[in-house]
Every structure is written in C-alpha cells, then in structure tokens.
Amino acid sequence: VKFWPKAINEWILPRIPRKSGDSKVTAEDEGLFLIMILLLIAYGTITHFLGTHLWGCFIAGMSFACIDKHHWPHHVWVKQTKRATSWMIRIFFSATVAFSIPIGKLLSWPAFWKGSIMGIGPCILTKVLCALFMGDA
C-alpha cells in the first residue's frame, strides 16, 4: 500500500502520452488497467505457489487502495471488465446451478404447481396488494 500508489501516481501515469481526440477511455485509464492486470497476474502467480491465488488477488486490489483520485481504480476496473463479467456470471450460473437440476424433475407437475404458487403468491400478489395502498404517485 506504500510503494504502488506512489509509483503509479508519480512515476508511471505522468509518463503515459496523452491521446489525441475524443475517446471514452483515456490513456491514463488504459495505463492503469494494464498495471492492474499485470499486478493481478504477477501476485496471483506468486501466491499460487505459496498456497492460494486468492492472496495475490487481494494484494493486487490493495495495491490500488491509496491512489490519489478517490475510487478511480474501481471505476476503471468496472468500466473495463463490465461485459466480460456479465458473461462469466451467466456461464458460471449455467454450469453450476442450472445444469445441476435434472430436466425430468424440472418439467414435472409438482415442480410446476409449486413454482406457480411461489410466483403468484410472493411475487405478484404482494405487488398487487401494495398497489392498493400506494396513494398518489
């Protein structure tokens, strides 16, 4: 938490050439994201051999905790990984939860009527009843 914020703020980012023209992602954002990925891979690899790669992921994230601009590394990370993250969540869900339910049990009559009761009662009926007490919107 001492070395990387100073190195990024004072040495690395000031040396990145500026982009010409209008772009959604600045050269500083691209440079910071590259540093994030490199540190994540480096720390993850090192700590993988020491026990678990999760230590490295944590240390890489903490390396950006004291950057001068408040929450800037977080915004850069989210902006750059948004599409990949949404697809990875879909893939992990389908590979774990969705594929673990047998089709025969999912498409059975007991599953259908119990699911319908759960959908109509808590999901739809509560909204209809709350609408009666809504008042002027």
Backbone bond lengths (Angstrom), bond angles and torsions (degrees), N, CA, C in turn:
res aa  C-N    CA-C-N  psi(-1)  N-CA   C-N-CA  omega(-1)  CA-C   N-CA-C  phi
1 V - - - 1.448 - - 1.536 109.20 -
2 K 1.298 118.58 -12.03 1.462 121.63 179.37 1.535 112.06 -93.93
3 F 1.334 117.31 -44.77 1.458 120.13 -172.52 1.527 113.55 -76.82
4 W 1.340 117.18 -54.16 1.459 119.86 -172.03 1.522 115.25 -63.90
5 P 1.334 120.37 -42.20 1.473 117.34 177.42 1.528 112.91 -59.02
6 K 1.330 116.55 -42.53 1.461 119.99 179.01 1.529 110.59 -66.85
7 A 1.325 117.20 -43.08 1.462 120.71 -179.95 1.528 111.06 -63.29
8 I 1.323 116.79 -42.09 1.467 120.24 -178.60 1.522 110.63 -70.54
9 N 1.337 117.53 -46.81 1.467 121.22 -176.55 1.516 113.35 -69.28
10 E 1.332 117.86 -39.07 1.456 120.41 -170.28 1.521 114.28 -102.97
11 W 1.328 119.30 -27.17 1.451 120.27 -173.94 1.519 113.86 -112.83
12 I 1.324 117.85 -47.66 1.466 120.04 -170.68 1.525 111.89 -81.94
13 L 1.336 117.66 -57.41 1.469 120.30 -175.25 1.529 114.28 -62.49
14 P 1.347 120.51 -37.74 1.467 118.27 177.52 1.531 114.07 -64.76
15 R 1.319 117.28 -20.34 1.478 120.49 -178.48 1.531 112.97 -90.41
16 I 1.318 117.88 -4.70 1.468 120.69 178.56 1.518 108.50 -78.00
17 P 1.339 117.96 125.89 1.476 119.37 179.58 1.527 111.07 -67.32
18 R 1.306 116.43 145.56 1.461 122.70 179.74 1.524 110.27 -74.01
19 K 1.334 116.25 149.74 1.460 122.17 175.59 1.518 109.14 -83.08
20 S 1.294 115.85 145.68 1.463 119.38 174.39 1.525 108.69 -94.64
21 G 1.318 116.44 142.82 1.463 120.43 179.81 1.514 111.73 89.89
22 D 1.312 113.90 179.41 1.459 120.24 179.94 1.522 109.83 -92.92
23 S 1.306 115.71 129.10 1.460 120.33 176.10 1.517 108.31 -142.95
24 K 1.322 114.76 151.97 1.465 120.13 -179.81 1.516 111.58 -70.21
25 V 1.316 116.54 -33.46 1.454 121.76 -178.11 1.527 108.22 -111.94
26 T 1.315 116.35 122.34 1.458 120.00 -179.42 1.525 110.45 -78.42
27 A 1.338 115.02 166.94 1.462 119.53 177.61 1.520 110.78 -65.35
28 E 1.328 117.14 -34.51 1.471 120.05 176.79 1.522 111.20 -64.00
29 D 1.337 116.60 -40.50 1.472 120.11 177.68 1.524 110.69 -62.25
30 E 1.325 116.37 -44.50 1.468 119.99 179.75 1.526 111.10 -64.02
31 G 1.338 116.30 -42.01 1.462 120.04 178.60 1.516 111.90 -63.65
32 L 1.327 115.87 -44.32 1.464 119.74 179.03 1.525 111.18 -63.18
33 F 1.336 117.21 -41.38 1.461 120.18 -180.00 1.529 110.92 -65.07
34 L 1.328 117.23 -39.44 1.462 120.58 177.08 1.528 110.72 -62.09
35 I 1.338 116.59 -43.51 1.466 120.37 177.55 1.525 110.04 -62.46
36 M 1.328 117.44 -40.84 1.463 120.74 179.00 1.525 111.20 -60.04
37 I 1.320 116.41 -47.76 1.469 120.74 -178.96 1.523 110.73 -63.52
38 L 1.346 116.79 -44.01 1.458 119.75 -179.05 1.535 111.62 -63.98
39 L 1.328 116.53 -42.69 1.465 119.30 178.11 1.523 111.58 -66.83
40 L 1.330 116.73 -39.22 1.460 120.28 178.24 1.526 110.76 -60.67
41 I 1.314 116.49 -45.95 1.471 120.04 179.59 1.526 110.82 -66.86
42 A 1.330 116.95 -43.99 1.462 119.95 -177.71 1.523 111.50 -65.27
43 Y 1.335 117.16 -52.41 1.460 119.79 -178.96 1.528 111.41 -66.28
44 G 1.317 117.70 -37.23 1.462 120.77 178.27 1.516 112.04 -63.65
45 T 1.340 116.38 -40.46 1.467 120.49 178.95 1.521 111.38 -68.03
46 I 1.331 115.92 -45.54 1.470 119.64 -179.47 1.523 110.69 -60.99
47 T 1.326 116.92 -48.77 1.465 118.93 -176.69 1.529 112.52 -75.27
48 H 1.335 117.30 -18.33 1.467 119.57 173.78 1.529 109.66 -60.99
49 F 1.315 115.58 -40.86 1.463 119.36 179.47 1.524 112.20 -75.70
50 L 1.332 117.38 -14.35 1.467 121.01 177.91 1.527 112.64 -96.09
51 G 1.312 117.76 -6.69 1.465 118.99 177.72 1.517 113.30 152.68
52 T 1.332 117.94 -56.81 1.461 119.70 -178.74 1.521 109.60 -150.66
53 H 1.313 115.61 140.73 1.471 120.96 179.99 1.525 112.12 -70.05
54 L 1.325 117.26 -17.90 1.465 120.12 -178.52 1.526 112.60 -64.95
55 W 1.318 116.98 -29.99 1.470 119.41 174.16 1.519 109.40 -59.73
56 G 1.302 116.42 -44.87 1.465 120.81 -179.11 1.514 112.42 -64.10
57 C 1.331 116.85 -38.67 1.468 120.30 177.23 1.520 110.22 -63.26
58 F 1.320 116.64 -41.96 1.465 120.94 178.76 1.523 110.88 -64.79
59 I 1.333 117.04 -46.24 1.468 120.87 -179.04 1.526 110.34 -64.31
60 A 1.328 117.55 -39.57 1.466 120.31 178.22 1.522 110.50 -62.62
61 G 1.315 117.64 -42.09 1.462 120.50 177.91 1.513 112.09 -65.34
62 M 1.327 116.77 -40.37 1.463 120.49 179.58 1.523 112.10 -68.78
63 S 1.328 117.23 -21.38 1.461 120.12 178.20 1.521 111.91 -65.01
64 F 1.310 117.27 -19.84 1.467 121.56 -177.82 1.523 112.70 -107.81
65 A 1.325 117.43 11.30 1.463 121.20 -175.59 1.526 112.91 -71.74
66 C 1.306 118.57 -26.62 1.472 120.95 -174.99 1.524 112.64 -112.69
67 I 1.307 117.93 27.82 1.462 120.90 175.30 1.532 107.71 -65.89
68 D 1.340 116.85 145.00 1.470 121.47 -173.96 1.524 113.88 -55.02
69 K 1.312 117.14 -49.74 1.463 119.87 -178.07 1.521 108.68 -75.07
70 H 1.321 116.60 125.73 1.467 122.32 -173.90 1.528 111.12 -67.00
71 H 1.307 118.42 123.17 1.477 126.93 177.69 1.527 112.87 64.55
72 W 1.312 118.91 10.65 1.462 120.13 -179.53 1.528 112.53 -63.19
73 P 1.343 120.38 -45.85 1.470 118.87 178.48 1.536 112.45 -59.88
74 H 1.319 117.11 -36.91 1.467 120.09 178.37 1.531 110.46 -63.01
75 H 1.313 117.72 -45.32 1.462 120.71 -179.69 1.531 111.50 -64.72
76 V 1.323 116.57 -39.52 1.472 120.17 177.78 1.523 109.55 -63.22
77 W 1.329 117.49 -46.06 1.473 121.22 -179.34 1.524 111.08 -60.73
78 V 1.332 116.87 -47.36 1.464 120.55 -178.42 1.520 110.45 -64.33
79 K 1.327 117.15 -43.63 1.462 120.73 -178.26 1.533 111.36 -63.16
80 Q 1.330 117.03 -38.39 1.459 120.62 -175.98 1.533 113.70 -82.70
81 T 1.324 117.71 -23.90 1.471 119.77 -175.68 1.524 113.00 -111.01
82 K 1.323 117.45 8.37 1.467 120.99 -173.61 1.529 112.54 -59.04
83 R 1.325 117.90 -51.62 1.472 120.60 -176.67 1.529 112.08 -67.01
84 A 1.328 116.12 -43.61 1.473 119.52 -179.90 1.525 110.87 -64.70
85 T 1.318 117.23 -38.58 1.463 120.56 -179.75 1.518 111.37 -64.62
86 S 1.326 117.46 -43.35 1.470 118.95 -179.36 1.528 111.23 -64.27
87 W 1.333 117.72 -38.50 1.467 119.20 178.17 1.525 111.89 -71.23
88 M 1.322 117.89 -37.72 1.464 120.03 179.05 1.527 111.02 -65.86
89 I 1.321 117.66 -36.58 1.466 120.43 176.71 1.521 109.91 -62.58
90 R 1.320 117.10 -42.59 1.472 120.42 178.42 1.521 111.33 -62.70
91 I 1.327 116.39 -44.17 1.468 120.35 -178.34 1.530 110.55 -65.30
92 F 1.351 117.41 -46.00 1.462 119.93 -179.98 1.520 111.46 -64.65
93 F 1.326 118.25 -37.62 1.464 119.87 177.41 1.520 110.33 -63.57
94 S 1.334 116.65 -48.74 1.465 118.61 -177.38 1.522 111.62 -66.08
95 A 1.327 117.21 -32.87 1.459 119.99 -178.33 1.529 112.65 -78.87
96 T 1.318 117.99 -20.89 1.457 119.29 -177.96 1.520 111.97 -107.28
97 V 1.315 117.27 -64.36 1.461 120.97 -173.21 1.524 111.63 -78.83
98 A 1.317 117.40 -52.90 1.463 120.40 -172.71 1.526 112.44 -64.45
99 F 1.321 118.40 -40.50 1.458 120.31 -177.91 1.518 112.62 -80.17
100 S 1.318 118.04 -8.91 1.458 119.23 -179.89 1.530 112.14 -85.16
101 I 1.331 118.11 -10.90 1.472 121.98 179.54 1.526 108.38 -93.20
102 P 1.318 118.41 120.15 1.462 120.28 178.22 1.534 110.89 -64.91
103 I 1.315 116.96 138.53 1.467 122.35 -177.73 1.521 110.87 -61.29
104 G 1.327 117.74 -37.67 1.463 120.81 -180.00 1.525 112.66 -60.96
105 K 1.311 117.18 -39.51 1.462 120.59 178.40 1.528 111.37 -77.00
106 L 1.327 117.33 -33.63 1.460 121.08 -178.53 1.526 111.26 -68.02
107 L 1.324 117.58 -38.58 1.458 121.86 -177.15 1.525 113.23 -97.76
108 S 1.319 117.45 23.43 1.462 120.68 179.43 1.531 110.70 -89.06
109 W 1.342 115.35 162.24 1.458 120.44 179.70 1.534 112.82 -63.27
110 P 1.341 120.48 -44.90 1.480 119.17 178.30 1.537 112.99 -59.57
111 A 1.312 117.41 -39.28 1.465 119.76 178.52 1.522 110.65 -66.80
112 F 1.329 117.10 -38.17 1.469 120.75 -179.39 1.524 111.58 -65.93
113 W 1.335 117.66 -48.13 1.469 117.37 -176.07 1.523 111.99 -72.97
114 K 1.331 117.84 -34.76 1.466 119.31 176.13 1.531 111.08 -67.31
115 G 1.304 116.66 -39.67 1.469 120.47 176.72 1.514 112.04 -66.15
116 S 1.331 116.55 -36.86 1.471 120.22 177.50 1.520 111.14 -65.58
117 I 1.320 117.05 -42.48 1.470 120.74 177.85 1.533 110.18 -62.55
118 M 1.315 116.53 -43.37 1.463 119.91 178.91 1.524 111.68 -66.47
119 G 1.309 117.79 -33.29 1.455 120.67 179.35 1.513 112.96 -76.83
120 I 1.327 116.19 -41.62 1.467 119.69 -178.06 1.526 110.77 -73.57
121 G 1.315 117.65 -44.72 1.471 120.94 -177.09 1.516 113.35 -66.78
122 P 1.303 117.67 -77.58 1.455 119.42 -173.70 1.531 114.53 -67.69
123 C 1.305 117.97 -32.65 1.468 119.38 -173.14 1.522 113.19 -86.88
124 I 1.307 117.45 -50.50 1.467 120.24 -173.31 1.522 111.65 -92.24
125 L 1.313 117.66 -47.04 1.455 121.19 -174.63 1.532 112.33 -62.83
126 T 1.330 117.80 -38.82 1.465 119.37 179.47 1.519 111.58 -65.16
127 K 1.302 118.41 -35.97 1.467 120.82 177.95 1.520 111.40 -69.16
128 V 1.316 116.13 -38.54 1.472 119.28 178.67 1.522 109.86 -66.48
129 L 1.331 117.54 -43.15 1.458 120.41 179.07 1.538 112.11 -66.99
130 C 1.297 118.34 -36.60 1.468 120.78 177.13 1.521 111.34 -68.06
131 A 1.313 117.31 -30.34 1.461 120.49 179.90 1.519 111.22 -64.48
132 L 1.328 117.81 -31.10 1.445 120.60 178.88 1.528 112.21 -64.33
133 F 1.322 117.46 -29.40 1.455 122.38 -177.84 1.538 112.93 -102.35
134 M 1.315 116.34 12.07 1.459 121.27 -174.75 1.522 113.16 -66.78
135 G 1.300 117.36 -42.39 1.451 120.13 -176.86 1.511 110.86 81.98
136 D 1.344 115.31 -160.03 1.462 118.82 179.19 1.518 110.24 -74.30
137 A 1.306 115.33 129.68 1.465 120.06 -178.21 1.519 110.33 -102.64
